[in-house]
Amino acid sequence: MGAQAAVLEREKTLNTLAKHFKVDLYTGSDTSTLTGVCTHGTIESLIAMPKVFHLSKINLNMTVKSIQSGLPLRIFDIMGCGGFCMTNYQAELPEYFEIGRDLEAYSSMEELVDKCSFYLEHDDIRKEIARNGYEKVKQHHTYPHRIAEMLRNATANL
């Protein structure tokens, strides 16, 4: 049921955004229920995806509701490529990033549409947030950072 709920939420979100903005989606999933969304097939994760993240004005992360805790890797992927990340709010976001400085978050469909409109009209602010997010990921959230944190946690629990 969680997977089906995620599909329905993503369809609703993308269809709502497409009523207001040009929306491109790269996926191998069925897109027959999407209206006004420009769908593309899958792209190569290590070559094309970083380019899409970097060149897109807004990259949307929709964390599935079944993820009650933690942040998806997609957030780090987007910002690590210098992309602007718009994500649904997760409780852990403020532990790792400053909302409005490193990335942007929304809590409702109306807020998402309003924020997308604002950032599409304010390139300078959007680009500054993307730069800040990139710097934050580069300085604090690389694989060596994560491995060192895991080792600290493992030795602290011995």
Disulfide bonds with the S-S distance in Angstrom:
none
